[in-house]
């Protein structure tokens, strides 16, 4: 994981985000404030949707990464790289926050 997204950090979804399953994908839609920008809508595939659902404010990123590796046919190194990129994008877009 990158310096921006430490393995022991715990994340939660911001309250201003609505998620909907549409045609096999999960769509994240910001609903108010500065996030009400159509350019930050995300369409998530199965692994990203699984990760999104498990950002519950209780499990650290290391635990969630282990769950992704166990559930999906993906190696540890690839999972960490992909999760890091996804988390960096969610953080930059203000869709998630670190739990203190």
Secondary structure, DSSP 8 states (H G I E B T S, - for coil): --TTS-TT-EEEE-TTEEEEEETTEEEEEE-SGGG--GGG-EEE-HHHHHHHHT-EEEEEHHHHHHHHHHHSS--HHHHHHHHHHHHHHHHHHTSEEE--
